């Protein structure tokens, strides 16, 4: 079975590729934005086929799909960092909205012309909900979308386009709305990975023992990336009856607790320094999701404790930084 992963060179894409390769019956093809390929070490099995592809270019997307003839498509490619979306909303919308539309249209034309079934998973985000209604203990898939930043708005648009393609054209497309996730290889642009990198630099003697942080009080629903990609695979194992599924742990963890664990794990005496530049505007105090729908239909549940996730993330940065010496 041929499986196509857009954005395979990214944080989540690399873990999804590894999970897919554990099945010997699967041949994996990955798209990545051409200019970045030469700058990154290969993280994948040499048998993976790479296709340099700009998802905002329909002809390139169509060529990748037609040449590989996938039975499944995981659409991960996109701009995923909220602060960047404030700096450049136009490119964020172009990548996340137009890119998703191109993938869906290419799949639609491919399945129509070739007469081959192709299941597609579009990755949205828990950010599309905003904070969710205050009276709810957790956010489920029936919660209205209230995106609070350009990134979230772009994902909400892509989310709705995917649902429209499912209902109007009858293609087998499902949307996943992952909440915050963590793990090895995550960019230091994201809070957990930024904290882990700083601690690793301290342990290696490359940084004074001052940890720069933003607001430590917000609570977020964190899931290990390896559990997240397992959920993605579960969703496309068979046709799903719903168009949208949350992927989350169902519990909120404060940023402060992540800082406390990493500091304790390091064994260092770390001074906490609040950096105003790391604080996000209009911070929502607490976000918790519900993955009951996904669990009820597939049996999926997160299995990796946050403590292991953070320990693995810290080890990843120590190993990477030693290699960069």
Helices and strands as residue ranges (DSSP letters): E 2-6, H 11-21, E 27-32, H 34-37, E 49-52, H 58-68, E 72-75, H 82-87, H 89-93, I 94-98, H 99-114, E 119-123, G 126-129, H 150-169, E 173-178, E 181-182, H 191-203, E 210-213, E 219-220, E 223-224, H 225-235, E 244-247, E 253-254, H 255-266, E 271-274, G 276-278, H 292-298, H 306-323
